[in-house]
Structures are given as structure tokens and as C-alpha cells.
């Protein structure tokens, strides 16, 4: 953990700036913001038109002078000014007024594992621009592990897999720290892209909008599992004629298409286990892997991990909000730290 629990207890607000969604937790109030990390801007005058869900609905449906932007990519702020404007509107005037009453506003934020100093500085500057006097940074993996109830402070191994939109982070935790971890540049967006390319090449079909997760349209009702439907009907646009067309898609073929990007995730888990001490690997054989993050809900992904690793795989109760909930638990003082005091003769 980058900071101590005592420092986090002094914070008033926690922010999880994700590539897909932005979440804000206010001390004493709980989760107050859970919206897509999207903003729509008028390029003629620079005015902000919409943020959150409404801006996401505008993707692919705007005239030339309206640009839909994502100021966060892979858990890193790539446009500080736009991220600040987006956060201001997501919080709303009433909540911002309440936060401004704090004499020395402290904020906590999640950062990806082994984020470089520039990425950390971008997150700090984003929150400082909103009025925070001090910003504490916490590793996303530790925050998510706390949020899903893993005993991270105990001397036993726990493995967590953070399935994000742009990246997948895997780590083994023990005694409140990361023993070994890997950051894999494959996430939900790569899986979506694999499905889009499969539909384009095999069926010459384009989906109405790439902003809508294709898996939610094409593979509903657990279509990626062996027990799901064998075929699914999809509506889209013909590549050649541009006319609307419907096709029946073999879900087994789509399941094979997404295995290619997910192979990198399985390789990353293998590297983690090889670098992990044998005693901790023995613990993992019983405890298994805890999946968190929005892409953890991908149908069939947990079963694929079970088949490949031979370990139990669990999905958190609310995998998408585990990181910000973990920050909130630490802010509220609901997490007790394990103090390792030096022995005296």
C-alpha cells in the first residue's frame, strides 16, 4: 500500500478513475457517483455538452462539431483538464459545495499497479484541481482486495484478478502487501474488438455502435458457456451494401475468437504462479482466484480460468465497484492493520 491506513482515515473522498467508469465515494455518504468516464464537447466553442451515461449514448450519433472523449485510458488520466470538468459535473453543485466546506479536503485515489510517476502525477493534479489539498494514492489491487473482503492482512496468500476495460492486473497478496504481480495489456475492450472483427470477417456485418459492448448484444444468456444457446441472432449493417441485416451467429465460433486475447491473461497468471513462493502457491490451491472489475462478468471467463489453472475461481459480489468500496472501507476505519512490532530481548 502506498500510504498508511491512518492517512487514509483522514481522507474525505475516494475516487476511482477507470477507463470505463468513474466512481466517487464520500465519507459518511457512501458511493455517490457511478457513471461512464465519457464527456461530449462542442469543438466550436469548447463547451461541455454532456457527461456520463448521456455522453456515452451519444457515441457514434453526433454531428461533426461534437466530439465524444474519454479522458481516462487504462486507469491513467490522459486529459487532466477534461477529467476535471467531467468530475465537476458528475459530482454536481450541491455535493461540491459540501466538499468545499471541509477545511483541508483530503482525497484518496486508485492507481494501477506499478503506475509510472507521470500517471500518478496526472491523477493527483486532477483531484487537486477539484479542491483537494492532499491526495493519497492506493494500489488498485489492494483496494479491490479489501473491497471484496479478502483477508489481505493475514499471512496467507490471496490471488486477485482485476479485469478492467483496457488492462488486466493479477497479484498475489500476503500481509497487506503485493508479493508478486503482473499487468497485462488485455481487457474487456480487446475481447470486444475480437468479437467485432469476427463478425466483420466471417459474416461481413458491422454492429450499430462500438460503444455498446458487443458481448451484451450478441451473447446474452451466457452465450459464451457450453450450456448457452448454440446460435444467436444479431442485427447490424452489411459491410458491402450498408443496409440493415440480421445473421445467425454460432456462439462456439465466437467463443474461439475471444480465446486469442485471453491467452495473454492465462500466460500472465502462469508467470505469477512461477514467481510465487511454494508455500503461497499451496495456499492458492485452496483459496483460488478472486475476480473483480467490470470485465469479470464476461460469461464463461471464470470457467475458462478453472479449466486452465485447476484452481477455484470466484467472482466478487459486486466486482465493478470493489476498488472504490475498498477505499471507502479504509477511509471509514473499517479495516484493521496488522502491526508487526520488533521483538525485544
Secondary structure, 3 states (H helix, E strand, C coil): CCCCHHHHHCCCEEEEECCCEEEEEECCCEEEEEEECCEEEECCCCCEEEEHHHHHHCCCCCCCCEEEECCEECCEECCHHHHHHHHHHHHHHHHHHHHHCCCCCEEEEEECCCCCHHHHHHHHHHHHCCCCCEEEEEEHHHHHHHHCCCCCCCCCCEEEEEECCCCEEEEEEECCEEEEEEEECCCHHHHHHHHHHHHHHHHCEECCCCCCCHHHHHCCCCCCCCCCCCEEEEEEEECCCCCEEEEEEEHHHHHHHHHHHHHHHHHHHHHHHHHCCHHHHHHHHHHCEEEECHHHHCCCHHHHHHHHHCCCEEECCCHHHHHHHHHHHHHCCCCCCCCCCCCCC
